[in-house]
Amino acid sequence: MPPILGQKNMNPLPQLLPYACLGYLLGSLPFAVIVSRLFGLADPRSFGSGNPGATNVLRSGNKLAALLTLLGDACKGWLAVAIAGWTGAGTLGLATAGLAAFIGHLFPVFLGFRGGKGVATAVGILVGYHPALGLAAMATWLIVALVTRYSSLAAIVAAIEAPFAAWLLSEQVELTTAITLMSALLIWRHRANIQRLINGSEPKMGQRKPAP
């Protein structure tokens, strides 16, 4: 879909509800669990960090399953925004669809509202908002991850960077607000990782972690 920066048409609250519902349901799709079952792997909630996300699936040793989980989680976030754009949503509708997809990943109805941390889904949403936002987040994550080998630290730094990039690229309150809320939620979901980073017990990428 084309970048939506500059589209300012507003959406009455009743018109935002379908975007919120669609985004939430798409975000709730648990690709870590779905892919693990297709590959005959253990439920990712049963080992490592217990987080149903690509990083924990990687701890199973199956790189292809982790990659498919990553792509699935990113694509559902992008699709929520894309559908809103295809149906003529303005900036507020697009922001609503993306934020709802992110919340769906964190609190999925299909997993008893216990979901992942939302890194890949957030990237997909940013790409849907504008490709440059997604590229900036991915570049930040990649640089920090390559230097430190801590996926969690890379995600936290990318989350801090994202709202500033959104404002510089769009100068639109709706998008910047949605991205700021997603960043705050993502950092909050990484609070245990932050504590482990501080005390030096955070596992590096590809390293197994004892079951919680």
DONU-900952 format. One line per 10 residues: number of its first residue (from 1); their letters; for each residue x, y, z of N, C-alpha, C, O. Coordinates in nm, 2 decimals, padded with zeros to 4 digits. Layout:
REM DONU-900952
NUM) A) X,Y,Z,X,Y,Z,X,Y,Z,X,Y,Z ~ ...
REM end
This chain:
REM DONU-900952
1) MPPILGQKNM) 00.08,-00.12,00.00,00.00,00.00,00.00,00.09,00.12,00.00,00.20,00.12,00.05 ~ 00.04,00.24,-00.06,00.13,00.36,-00.06,00.14,00.42,00.08,00.05,00.39,00.16 ~ 00.24,00.50,00.11,00.25,00.57,00.23,00.12,00.65,00.26,00.07,00.71,00.17 ~ 00.08,00.66,00.39,-00.04,00.73,00.42,-00.01,00.87,00.48,-00.10,00.94,00.52 ~ 00.12,00.91,00.49,00.15,01.03,00.55,00.08,01.15,00.47,00.09,01.15,00.35 ~ 00.02,01.24,00.54,-00.04,01.35,00.48,-00.19,01.34,00.47,-00.26,01.44,00.44 ~ -00.25,01.22,00.49,-00.39,01.20,00.48,-00.45,01.24,00.61,-00.42,01.18,00.72 ~ -00.54,01.33,00.61,-00.59,01.39,00.74,-00.74,01.38,00.76,-00.79,01.43,00.86 ~ -00.81,01.31,00.67,-00.95,01.30,00.68,-00.98,01.22,00.81,-00.92,01.12,00.85 ~ -01.08,01.28,00.89,-01.11,01.22,01.02,-01.22,01.11,01.01,-01.30,01.11,00.91
11) NPLPQLLPYA) -01.23,01.03,01.11,-01.32,00.92,01.12,-01.41,00.94,01.24,-01.35,00.94,01.35 ~ -01.54,00.95,01.23,-01.63,00.95,01.35,-01.60,00.82,01.43,-01.57,00.71,01.37 ~ -01.62,00.82,01.56,-01.59,00.71,01.64,-01.66,00.58,01.60,-01.60,00.48,01.60 ~ -01.79,00.58,01.56,-01.86,00.46,01.52,-01.79,00.39,01.40,-01.78,00.27,01.38 ~ -01.73,00.48,01.31,-01.66,00.42,01.19,-01.52,00.36,01.23,-01.47,00.29,01.15 ~ -01.47,00.40,01.35,-01.34,00.35,01.39,-01.36,00.21,01.45,-01.26,00.13,01.45 ~ -01.48,00.17,01.50,-01.50,00.04,01.56,-01.46,-00.08,01.47,-01.39,-00.17,01.52 ~ -01.51,-00.08,01.35,-01.47,-00.20,01.26,-01.32,-00.21,01.25,-01.27,-00.32,01.25 ~ -01.25,-00.10,01.24,-01.10,-00.10,01.22,-01.04,-00.16,01.35,-00.94,-00.23,01.35 ~ -01.09,-00.12,01.46,-01.04,-00.16,01.59,-01.07,-00.31,01.61,-00.98,-00.39,01.65
21) CLGYLLGSLP) -01.18,-00.36,01.57,-01.22,-00.50,01.59,-01.13,-00.59,01.49,-01.08,-00.69,01.53 ~ -01.13,-00.54,01.37,-01.05,-00.62,01.27,-00.90,-00.62,01.31,-00.84,-00.73,01.30 ~ -00.85,-00.51,01.35,-00.71,-00.51,01.39,-00.68,-00.60,01.51,-00.58,-00.67,01.51 ~ -00.77,-00.59,01.61,-00.75,-00.68,01.73,-00.76,-00.83,01.69,-00.67,-00.90,01.74 ~ -00.85,-00.87,01.61,-00.86,-01.01,01.57,-00.74,-01.06,01.49,-00.69,-01.17,01.52 ~ -00.70,-00.97,01.40,-00.58,-01.01,01.33,-00.46,-01.02,01.42,-00.38,-01.11,01.41 ~ -00.44,-00.92,01.51,-00.33,-00.92,01.60,-00.33,-01.04,01.70,-00.23,-01.08,01.75 ~ -00.45,-01.09,01.72,-00.47,-01.21,01.82,-00.42,-01.34,01.76,-00.40,-01.44,01.83 ~ -00.40,-01.35,01.63,-00.36,-01.47,01.57,-00.22,-01.51,01.62,-00.13,-01.44,01.60 ~ -00.21,-01.63,01.69,-00.08,-01.66,01.76,00.01,-01.74,01.67,00.01,-01.87,01.67
31) FAVIVSRLFG) 00.08,-01.68,01.58,00.16,-01.75,01.48,00.27,-01.83,01.55,00.31,-01.94,01.49 ~ 00.32,-01.80,01.66,00.42,-01.88,01.73,00.36,-02.02,01.76,00.43,-02.12,01.74 ~ 00.24,-02.02,01.81,00.18,-02.15,01.85,00.14,-02.22,01.72,00.16,-02.34,01.71 ~ 00.08,-02.15,01.62,00.04,-02.21,01.50,00.15,-02.28,01.42,00.14,-02.39,01.39 ~ 00.26,-02.20,01.41,00.38,-02.26,01.33,00.44,-02.37,01.41,00.48,-02.47,01.35 ~ 00.45,-02.36,01.54,00.51,-02.47,01.62,00.43,-02.60,01.61,00.49,-02.70,01.60 ~ 00.30,-02.59,01.61,00.22,-02.71,01.59,00.24,-02.77,01.45,00.24,-02.89,01.44 ~ 00.25,-02.68,01.35,00.27,-02.73,01.21,00.40,-02.80,01.20,00.41,-02.90,01.12 ~ 00.50,-02.76,01.27,00.63,-02.82,01.27,00.65,-02.93,01.37,00.76,-02.99,01.38 ~ 00.55,-02.96,01.45,00.56,-03.06,01.55,00.65,-03.02,01.66,00.71,-03.11,01.73
41) LADPRSFGSG) 00.66,-02.90,01.69,00.75,-02.85,01.80,00.67,-02.83,01.93,00.55,-02.83,01.93 ~ 00.74,-02.82,02.04,00.68,-02.79,02.17,00.61,-02.66,02.16,00.66,-02.57,02.10 ~ 00.51,-02.64,02.24,00.44,-02.51,02.25,00.54,-02.41,02.31,00.60,-02.44,02.41 ~ 00.56,-02.30,02.24,00.66,-02.20,02.28,00.63,-02.14,02.42,00.72,-02.08,02.48 ~ 00.51,-02.16,02.47,00.48,-02.11,02.60,00.53,-02.21,02.71,00.52,-02.18,02.83 ~ 00.58,-02.32,02.67,00.62,-02.42,02.77,00.77,-02.43,02.79,00.82,-02.51,02.87 ~ 00.85,-02.34,02.73,01.00,-02.34,02.75,01.05,-02.20,02.73,00.98,-02.11,02.69 ~ 01.18,-02.19,02.76,01.25,-02.06,02.74,01.18,-01.95,02.83,01.15,-01.97,02.95 ~ 01.15,-01.84,02.76,01.08,-01.73,02.84,00.93,-01.75,02.85,00.87,-01.68,02.93 ~ 00.88,-01.85,02.78,00.74,-01.88,02.78,00.66,-01.78,02.70,00.54,-01.78,02.70
51) NPGATNVLRS) 00.73,-01.70,02.62,00.67,-01.60,02.54,00.64,-01.65,02.40,00.72,-01.71,02.33 ~ 00.51,-01.64,02.35,00.47,-01.69,02.22,00.52,-01.60,02.11,00.44,-01.53,02.05 ~ 00.65,-01.60,02.08,00.70,-01.51,01.98,00.82,-01.57,01.91,00.86,-01.68,01.94 ~ 00.87,-01.51,01.81,00.97,-01.56,01.72,01.10,-01.59,01.80,01.17,-01.70,01.77 ~ 01.14,-01.50,01.88,01.27,-01.52,01.96,01.26,-01.65,02.04,01.36,-01.72,02.05 ~ 01.15,-01.68,02.10,01.14,-01.80,02.18,01.13,-01.92,02.10,01.18,-02.03,02.13 ~ 01.06,-01.91,01.98,01.05,-02.02,01.89,01.19,-02.06,01.84,01.23,-02.18,01.82 ~ 01.28,-01.96,01.82,01.42,-01.98,01.78,01.49,-02.07,01.88,01.58,-02.14,01.85 ~ 01.46,-02.06,02.01,01.52,-02.14,02.11,01.49,-02.29,02.10,01.55,-02.37,02.16 ~ 01.39,-02.32,02.02,01.36,-02.46,01.99,01.46,-02.52,01.90,01.47,-02.64,01.89
61) GNKLAALLTL) 01.54,-02.44,01.84,01.65,-02.48,01.74,01.60,-02.49,01.60,01.68,-02.51,01.51 ~ 01.47,-02.46,01.57,01.42,-02.46,01.44,01.42,-02.32,01.38,01.33,-02.24,01.41 ~ 01.52,-02.28,01.30,01.53,-02.15,01.25,01.42,-02.11,01.15,01.37,-02.00,01.14 ~ 01.37,-02.21,01.07,01.27,-02.19,00.97,01.14,-02.16,01.04,01.06,-02.07,01.00 ~ 01.11,-02.23,01.15,00.98,-02.20,01.23,00.99,-02.06,01.29,00.89,-01.99,01.29 ~ 01.11,-02.03,01.34,01.12,-01.89,01.39,01.10,-01.78,01.29,01.04,-01.68,01.31 ~ 01.16,-01.81,01.17,01.14,-01.71,01.06,01.00,-01.70,01.02,00.95,-01.59,00.99 ~ 00.93,-01.81,01.01,00.78,-01.80,00.97,00.70,-01.74,01.07,00.61,-01.66,01.04 ~ 00.73,-01.76,01.20,00.67,-01.69,01.31,00.69,-01.54,01.30,00.59,-01.46,01.31 ~ 00.81,-01.50,01.27,00.85,-01.36,01.26,00.77,-01.29,01.14,00.71,-01.19,01.16
71) LGDACKGWLA) 00.76,-01.36,01.03,00.69,-01.31,00.91,00.54,-01.30,00.94,00.48,-01.20,00.90 ~ 00.49,-01.41,01.00,00.34,-01.41,01.03,00.30,-01.30,01.12,00.20,-01.23,01.10 ~ 00.38,-01.28,01.23,00.35,-01.17,01.33,00.36,-01.03,01.26,00.28,-00.94,01.29 ~ 00.46,-01.01,01.18,00.48,-00.88,01.11,00.37,-00.86,01.01,00.31,-00.75,01.00 ~ 00.33,-00.96,00.93,00.23,-00.95,00.83,00.09,-00.92,00.88,00.02,-00.85,00.82 ~ 00.06,-00.97,01.00,-00.07,-00.95,01.05,-00.09,-00.80,01.09,-00.19,-00.74,01.08 ~ 00.02,-00.74,01.14,00.02,-00.60,01.18,00.01,-00.52,01.05,-00.07,-00.42,01.05 ~ 00.09,-00.55,00.95,00.08,-00.48,00.82,-00.06,-00.49,00.76,-00.11,-00.39,00.71 ~ -00.11,-00.61,00.76,-00.24,-00.63,00.70,-00.35,-00.55,00.76,-00.44,-00.50,00.69 ~ -00.35,-00.54,00.89,-00.45,-00.46,00.96,-00.45,-00.32,00.91,-00.56,-00.26,00.89
81) VAIAGWTGAG) -00.34,-00.26,00.90,-00.32,-00.12,00.85,-00.36,-00.11,00.70,-00.43,-00.02,00.66 ~ -00.31,-00.21,00.62,-00.34,-00.22,00.48,-00.49,-00.22,00.45,-00.54,-00.15,00.36 ~ -00.56,-00.31,00.52,-00.71,-00.32,00.50,-00.78,-00.18,00.53,-00.87,-00.14,00.46 ~ -00.73,-00.12,00.64,-00.79,00.01,00.67,-00.76,00.11,00.56,-00.85,00.19,00.52 ~ -00.64,00.11,00.50,-00.61,00.20,00.39,-00.69,00.16,00.27,-00.74,00.26,00.20 ~ -00.71,00.04,00.24,-00.78,00.00,00.12,-00.93,00.04,00.13,-00.99,00.06,00.02 ~ -00.98,00.04,00.25,-01.12,00.08,00.26,-01.15,00.23,00.29,-01.26,00.27,00.32 ~ -01.04,00.30,00.27,-01.06,00.45,00.27,-01.05,00.51,00.41,-01.09,00.63,00.43 ~ -00.99,00.45,00.50,-00.97,00.50,00.64,-00.88,00.62,00.63,-00.78,00.62,00.56 ~ -00.91,00.72,00.71,-00.81,00.84,00.72,-00.70,00.80,00.82,-00.69,00.69,00.87
91) TLGLATAGLA) -00.63,00.90,00.86,-00.51,00.88,00.95,-00.55,00.82,01.08,-00.49,00.73,01.13 ~ -00.66,00.87,01.14,-00.71,00.82,01.27,-00.75,00.67,01.25,-00.73,00.59,01.35 ~ -00.82,00.63,01.14,-00.86,00.49,01.12,-00.74,00.40,01.11,-00.74,00.29,01.16 ~ -00.64,00.45,01.04,-00.52,00.37,01.02,-00.44,00.35,01.15,-00.39,00.24,01.19 ~ -00.44,00.46,01.23,-00.37,00.46,01.36,-00.45,00.36,01.45,-00.38,00.29,01.53 ~ -00.58,00.36,01.45,-00.66,00.28,01.53,-00.64,00.13,01.49,-00.62,00.05,01.58 ~ -00.64,00.10,01.36,-00.62,-00.04,01.32,-00.49,-00.09,01.36,-00.48,-00.21,01.41 ~ -00.38,-00.01,01.35,-00.25,-00.06,01.39,-00.24,-00.08,01.54,-00.19,-00.18,01.58 ~ -00.29,00.01,01.62,-00.28,00.00,01.76,-00.36,-00.12,01.81,-00.32,-00.19,01.90 ~ -00.48,-00.14,01.75,-00.56,-00.25,01.79,-00.49,-00.39,01.76,-00.50,-00.48,01.84
101) AFIGHLFPVF) -00.42,-00.39,01.64,-00.35,-00.52,01.61,-00.24,-00.54,01.71,-00.22,-00.66,01.75 ~ -00.17,-00.44,01.75,-00.06,-00.45,01.85,-00.12,-00.50,01.98,-00.06,-00.59,02.04 ~ -00.23,-00.44,02.03,-00.29,-00.49,02.15,-00.34,-00.63,02.14,-00.33,-00.71,02.24 ~ -00.39,-00.67,02.02,-00.43,-00.80,02.00,-00.32,-00.90,02.02,-00.34,-01.01,02.07 ~ -00.20,-00.87,01.97,-00.09,-00.96,01.98,-00.05,-00.97,02.13,-00.01,-01.08,02.18 ~ -00.05,-00.86,02.20,-00.01,-00.86,02.35,-00.12,-00.93,02.43,-00.08,-01.01,02.52 ~ -00.25,-00.92,02.40,-00.35,-00.97,02.48,-00.45,-01.05,02.38,-00.57,-01.00,02.37 ~ -00.41,-01.16,02.32,-00.49,-01.23,02.22,-00.61,-01.31,02.28,-00.59,-01.38,02.38 ~ -00.72,-01.29,02.23,-00.84,-01.36,02.27,-00.82,-01.51,02.26,-00.88,-01.59,02.33 ~ -00.74,-01.55,02.16,-00.73,-01.70,02.13,-00.63,-01.77,02.23,-00.62,-01.89,02.23
111) LGFRGGKGVA) -00.56,-01.69,02.31,-00.46,-01.75,02.40,-00.49,-01.70,02.55,-00.40,-01.70,02.63 ~ -00.62,-01.68,02.57,-00.65,-01.63,02.71,-00.59,-01.50,02.75,-00.56,-01.48,02.86 ~ -00.57,-01.41,02.65,-00.52,-01.28,02.67,-00.38,-01.28,02.72,-00.33,-01.18,02.79 ~ -00.30,-01.38,02.69,-00.16,-01.39,02.73,-00.08,-01.41,02.61,-00.06,-01.52,02.56 ~ -00.03,-01.30,02.55,00.04,-01.31,02.42,00.19,-01.27,02.43,00.25,-01.28,02.53 ~ 00.24,-01.23,02.31,00.38,-01.20,02.30,00.41,-01.06,02.34,00.33,-00.99,02.39 ~ 00.53,-01.02,02.30,00.58,-00.89,02.33,00.56,-00.78,02.22,00.58,-00.66,02.24 ~ 00.53,-00.83,02.10,00.49,-00.74,02.00,00.59,-00.68,01.91,00.56,-00.59,01.83 ~ 00.72,-00.72,01.91,00.82,-00.66,01.83,00.79,-00.67,01.68,00.79,-00.57,01.61 ~ 00.78,-00.79,01.63,00.76,-00.81,01.49,00.63,-00.75,01.45,00.62,-00.69,01.34
121) TAVGILVGYH) 00.52,-00.76,01.53,00.39,-00.70,01.49,00.40,-00.55,01.48,00.35,-00.49,01.39 ~ 00.48,-00.49,01.57,00.50,-00.35,01.57,00.57,-00.30,01.44,00.53,-00.20,01.38 ~ 00.67,-00.38,01.40,00.74,-00.35,01.28,00.65,-00.36,01.16,00.65,-00.27,01.07 ~ 00.56,-00.46,01.15,00.47,-00.47,01.04,00.37,-00.35,01.04,00.34,-00.30,00.93 ~ 00.33,-00.31,01.16,00.24,-00.19,01.16,00.31,-00.07,01.11,00.25,00.01,01.04 ~ 00.44,-00.05,01.15,00.51,00.07,01.11,00.53,00.07,00.96,00.52,00.17,00.90 ~ 00.56,-00.05,00.90,00.57,-00.06,00.76,00.44,-00.02,00.69,00.44,00.05,00.59 ~ 00.33,-00.06,00.75,00.19,-00.02,00.70,00.17,00.13,00.70,00.11,00.18,00.61 ~ 00.21,00.19,00.81,00.20,00.34,00.82,00.28,00.41,00.72,00.23,00.50,00.65 ~ 00.41,00.37,00.71,00.50,00.42,00.61,00.63,00.33,00.61,00.68,00.31,00.71
131) PALGLAAMAT) 00.67,00.29,00.49,00.79,00.20,00.48,00.91,00.25,00.55,00.99,00.18,00.61 ~ 00.93,00.38,00.55,01.05,00.44,00.61,01.05,00.42,00.76,01.15,00.41,00.82 ~ 00.93,00.42,00.82,00.92,00.40,00.97,00.96,00.26,01.00,01.04,00.24,01.10 ~ 00.91,00.16,00.92,00.95,00.02,00.94,01.10,00.00,00.92,01.16,-00.07,01.00 ~ 01.15,00.06,00.82,01.30,00.05,00.79,01.38,00.11,00.90,01.48,00.05,00.94 ~ 01.34,00.22,00.95,01.41,00.28,01.06,01.41,00.20,01.19,01.52,00.18,01.25 ~ 01.30,00.14,01.22,01.29,00.05,01.34,01.37,-00.08,01.32,01.45,-00.12,01.41 ~ 01.37,-00.14,01.20,01.44,-00.26,01.17,01.59,-00.23,01.17,01.67,-00.31,01.22 ~ 01.63,-00.11,01.12,01.78,-00.08,01.12,01.83,-00.06,01.26,01.94,-00.11,01.30 ~ 01.75,00.01,01.34,01.79,00.03,01.48,01.80,-00.11,01.56,01.89,-00.13,01.63
141) WLIVALVTRY) 01.70,-00.19,01.54,01.70,-00.32,01.60,01.82,-00.40,01.56,01.89,-00.46,01.64 ~ 01.85,-00.40,01.43,01.96,-00.49,01.37,02.09,-00.44,01.42,02.18,-00.52,01.46 ~ 02.11,-00.31,01.43,02.24,-00.26,01.47,02.27,-00.29,01.62,02.37,-00.34,01.65 ~ 02.16,-00.27,01.70,02.18,-00.30,01.85,02.20,-00.45,01.87,02.27,-00.49,01.95 ~ 02.12,-00.53,01.79,02.13,-00.68,01.81,02.26,-00.73,01.77,02.32,-00.82,01.83 ~ 02.32,-00.68,01.66,02.45,-00.73,01.61,02.56,-00.69,01.71,02.65,-00.77,01.73 ~ 02.55,-00.57,01.76,02.65,-00.52,01.86,02.64,-00.60,01.99,02.75,-00.63,02.05 ~ 02.52,-00.61,02.04,02.51,-00.67,02.18,02.46,-00.81,02.19,02.49,-00.88,02.28 ~ 02.40,-00.86,02.08,02.34,-01.00,02.07,02.22,-01.01,02.17,02.19,-01.12,02.21 ~ 02.17,-00.90,02.22,02.05,-00.91,02.30,01.93,-00.86,02.22,01.92,-00.74,02.19
151) SSLAAIVAAI) 01.84,-00.95,02.19,01.72,-00.92,02.12,01.63,-00.82,02.20,01.57,-00.73,02.14 ~ 01.62,-00.84,02.33,01.54,-00.76,02.41,01.59,-00.61,02.41,01.51,-00.52,02.40 ~ 01.72,-00.60,02.43,01.77,-00.46,02.43,01.75,-00.39,02.29,01.72,-00.27,02.29 ~ 01.77,-00.47,02.19,01.75,-00.41,02.05,01.60,-00.36,02.04,01.58,-00.26,01.98 ~ 01.51,-00.44,02.09,01.37,-00.41,02.08,01.34,-00.28,02.16,01.26,-00.20,02.12 ~ 01.39,-00.27,02.28,01.37,-00.16,02.36,01.42,-00.03,02.30,01.36,00.07,02.30 ~ 01.54,-00.04,02.25,01.60,00.08,02.18,01.52,00.12,02.06,01.50,00.24,02.04 ~ 01.48,00.03,01.98,01.39,00.06,01.86,01.26,00.12,01.90,01.21,00.21,01.84 ~ 01.21,00.07,02.02,01.08,00.13,02.07,01.10,00.27,02.11,01.01,00.36,02.09 ~ 01.21,00.31,02.17,01.24,00.44,02.21,01.25,00.53,02.09,01.21,00.65,02.09
161) EAPFAAWLLS) 01.32,00.48,01.98,01.34,00.56,01.86,01.22,00.58,01.78,01.20,00.69,01.71 ~ 01.12,00.49,01.78,01.01,00.49,01.69,00.92,00.62,01.70,00.89,00.67,01.59 ~ 00.88,00.66,01.81,00.80,00.78,01.82,00.86,00.91,01.76,00.80,00.99,01.69 ~ 00.99,00.92,01.78,01.07,01.04,01.73,01.07,01.03,01.58,01.05,01.13,01.51 ~ 01.10,00.91,01.52,01.10,00.89,01.38,00.96,00.92,01.32,00.95,00.98,01.21 ~ 00.86,00.88,01.39,00.72,00.90,01.34,00.69,01.05,01.33,00.63,01.09,01.23 ~ 00.73,01.12,01.43,00.70,01.27,01.43,00.78,01.34,01.32,00.73,01.43,01.25 ~ 00.91,01.30,01.30,00.99,01.36,01.20,00.94,01.33,01.06,00.95,01.42,00.98 ~ 00.89,01.21,01.04,00.85,01.18,00.91,00.70,01.22,00.87,00.67,01.26,00.76 ~ 00.62,01.22,00.97,00.48,01.25,00.95,00.42,01.38,01.00,00.34,01.45,00.94
171) EQVELTTAIT) 00.47,01.42,01.12,00.42,01.54,01.19,00.27,01.53,01.21,00.20,01.63,01.22 ~ 00.22,01.40,01.23,00.08,01.38,01.25,00.06,01.32,01.39,00.12,01.22,01.43 ~ -00.03,01.39,01.46,-00.05,01.36,01.60,-00.11,01.22,01.62,-00.07,01.14,01.71 ~ -00.20,01.18,01.53,-00.26,01.05,01.54,-00.16,00.93,01.53,-00.16,00.84,01.62 ~ -00.08,00.94,01.43,00.02,00.83,01.41,00.12,00.83,01.53,00.16,00.73,01.58 ~ 00.17,00.95,01.56,00.27,00.96,01.66,00.22,00.91,01.80,00.29,00.84,01.87 ~ 00.09,00.94,01.83,00.03,00.90,01.95,00.02,00.75,01.95,00.05,00.68,02.05 ~ -00.03,00.69,01.84,-00.05,00.54,01.84,00.09,00.47,01.85,00.10,00.37,01.93 ~ 00.19,00.52,01.79,00.33,00.46,01.80,00.38,00.48,01.94,00.45,00.39,01.99 ~ 00.36,00.60,02.00,00.41,00.62,02.13,00.34,00.52,02.23,00.41,00.47,02.32
181) LMSALLIWRH) 00.21,00.50,02.22,00.15,00.40,02.30,00.20,00.26,02.28,00.22,00.18,02.38 ~ 00.22,00.22,02.15,00.28,00.09,02.12,00.42,00.08,02.18,00.45,-00.03,02.24 ~ 00.50,00.18,02.17,00.63,00.18,02.23,00.63,00.16,02.38,00.71,00.08,02.44 ~ 00.54,00.23,02.45,00.53,00.22,02.59,00.49,00.08,02.63,00.54,00.03,02.73 ~ 00.39,00.03,02.56,00.34,-00.11,02.59,00.45,-00.21,02.57,00.47,-00.30,02.65 ~ 00.53,-00.19,02.46,00.64,-00.28,02.43,00.74,-00.28,02.54,00.79,-00.39,02.58 ~ 00.78,-00.16,02.58,00.88,-00.15,02.69,00.83,-00.21,02.81,00.90,-00.28,02.89 ~ 00.70,-00.19,02.84,00.64,-00.25,02.96,00.64,-00.40,02.96,00.67,-00.46,03.06 ~ 00.62,-00.46,02.84,00.62,-00.60,02.83,00.76,-00.66,02.84,00.78,-00.78,02.86 ~ 00.86,-00.57,02.83,01.00,-00.61,02.84,01.06,-00.58,02.98,01.18,-00.58,03.00
191) RANIQRLING) 00.97,-00.56,03.08,01.02,-00.51,03.21,01.10,-00.62,03.27,01.20,-00.59,03.34 ~ 01.06,-00.75,03.26,01.15,-00.86,03.31,01.28,-00.87,03.24,01.38,-00.89,03.30 ~ 01.28,-00.84,03.11,01.41,-00.84,03.04,01.50,-00.73,03.08,01.62,-00.75,03.10 ~ 01.44,-00.61,03.11,01.52,-00.50,03.16,01.58,-00.54,03.29,01.70,-00.50,03.31 ~ 01.51,-00.60,03.38,01.57,-00.64,03.51,01.68,-00.74,03.49,01.79,-00.73,03.56 ~ 01.66,-00.84,03.39,01.77,-00.93,03.37,01.89,-00.87,03.30,02.01,-00.91,03.33 ~ 01.87,-00.77,03.22,01.98,-00.70,03.15,02.06,-00.63,03.26,02.18,-00.62,03.25 ~ 01.99,-00.57,03.36,02.06,-00.50,03.47,02.14,-00.59,03.55,02.26,-00.56,03.59 ~ 02.09,-00.71,03.58,02.16,-00.81,03.67,02.25,-00.91,03.59,02.32,-00.99,03.65 ~ 02.25,-00.89,03.46,02.34,-00.97,03.38,02.30,-01.12,03.35,02.38,-01.20,03.31
201) SEPKMGQRKP) 02.17,-01.15,03.37,02.12,-01.28,03.35,02.04,-01.30,03.22,01.98,-01.41,03.19 ~ 02.03,-01.19,03.14,01.95,-01.20,03.02,02.02,-01.29,02.91,02.14,-01.26,02.88 ~ 01.95,-01.39,02.86,02.01,-01.47,02.75,02.03,-01.40,02.62,01.95,-01.32,02.59 ~ 02.14,-01.43,02.55,02.16,-01.37,02.42,02.08,-01.45,02.31,02.03,-01.56,02.34 ~ 02.08,-01.39,02.19,02.00,-01.45,02.09,02.05,-01.59,02.05,02.17,-01.62,02.04 ~ 01.96,-01.69,02.04,01.99,-01.82,02.01,02.03,-01.91,02.13,02.05,-02.03,02.12 ~ 02.04,-01.84,02.25,02.07,-01.91,02.37,01.95,-01.96,02.44,01.85,-01.89,02.46 ~ 01.95,-02.09,02.48,01.84,-02.14,02.55,01.83,-02.08,02.69,01.92,-02.04,02.75 ~ 01.70,-02.08,02.74,01.67,-02.02,02.87,01.59,-02.12,02.95,01.50,-02.18,02.89 ~ 01.62,-02.15,03.08,01.54,-02.24,03.15,01.39,-02.21,03.15,01.36,-02.09,03.15
211) AP) 01.31,-02.31,03.16,01.16,-02.28,03.16,01.13,-02.20,03.28,01.18,-02.23,03.39 ~ 01.03,-02.11,03.27,00.99,-02.03,03.39,00.92,-02.11,03.49,00.88,-02.06,03.59
REM end
